[in-house]
């Protein structure tokens, strides 16, 4: 089973309105594949709802992580008002 990686990056406006994303993540969270199913059950319901509001279904992530062929970036969320980009990937 693949590890779930959640990375947050700082996003700033550059010259002429271009978006500049920090090359290194500000935060990286790694959930080992073997613990992903258990970890998904431990997440508070408010946090699960916040993920669902962003279109992220934890149960679906667990199922995807179990598929050997699934790898790479699953979701990118850019929040200009918060100056951040969140990337969720299976690696």
C-alpha positions in Angstrom: 0.0 0.0 0.0 1.3 3.5 -0.9 2.0 6.2 1.6 -0.3 9.2 1.6 1.6 12.5 1.4 0.0 15.9 2.2 2.2 18.9 1.4 1.4 22.6 1.9 3.3 25.3 0.0 3.4 29.1 0.3 1.9 30.8 -2.7 2.7 34.5 -3.5 1.9 36.8 -6.3 4.9 37.7 -8.4 5.5 40.3 -11.0 2.6 40.9 -13.4 0.2 38.9 -11.3 2.1 35.6 -11.8 1.7 32.9 -9.2 4.9 32.0 -7.4 4.9 28.7 -5.5 7.6 28.0 -3.0 9.8 25.2 -4.3 10.0 23.5 -0.9 6.9 22.5 1.1 6.2 24.4 4.3 4.7 21.3 5.8 4.8 17.6 4.8 2.6 15.0 6.5 3.2 11.3 5.7 0.7 8.7 6.6 2.2 5.2 6.0 0.0 3.1 3.8 -0.4 0.3 6.4 -1.7 2.8 8.9 -3.9 4.8 6.5 -7.1 2.9 7.2 -6.7 3.2 10.9 -5.6 6.9 10.6 -8.7 7.7 8.6 -10.9 6.4 11.4 -9.0 8.6 14.0 -9.6 11.9 12.2 -12.2 14.1 13.9 -15.6 14.4 12.1 -15.1 18.2 11.7 -11.8 17.6 9.9 -13.5 14.9 7.7 -16.3 17.3 6.8 -13.7 20.0 5.9 -12.0 17.5 3.6 -15.4 16.6 2.1 -16.2 20.3 1.5 -13.0 20.4 -0.6 -14.1 17.3 -2.5 -11.8 14.8 -0.7 -13.3 11.5 0.5 -11.0 9.7 3.0 -12.7 6.3 2.3 -11.9 6.8 -1.4 -8.3 7.7 -0.6 -7.9 4.5 1.4 -9.3 2.5 -1.5 -6.9 4.2 -4.0 -3.9 3.6 -1.8 -4.7 -0.1 -1.9 -4.4 -0.2 -5.7 -0.8 -1.1 -6.7 -1.0 0.9 -10.0 -2.2 4.1 -8.3 0.6 6.6 -7.7 1.2 10.3 -8.0 -0.7 13.5 -7.2 -4.4 13.0 -6.6 -5.5 16.5 -5.6 -4.1 20.0 -5.7 -6.0 22.7 -3.9 -5.0 26.3 -4.3 -6.3 28.9 -1.8 -5.2 32.3 -2.9 -6.8 34.1 0.1 -4.7 31.9 2.4 -1.6 32.1 0.2 -1.2 28.3 0.1 -1.4 25.3 -2.1 -2.1 21.8 -0.8 -1.1 18.7 -2.7 -2.2 15.2 -1.8 -0.4 12.3 -3.3 0.2 8.6 -3.1 3.9 7.7 -3.2 
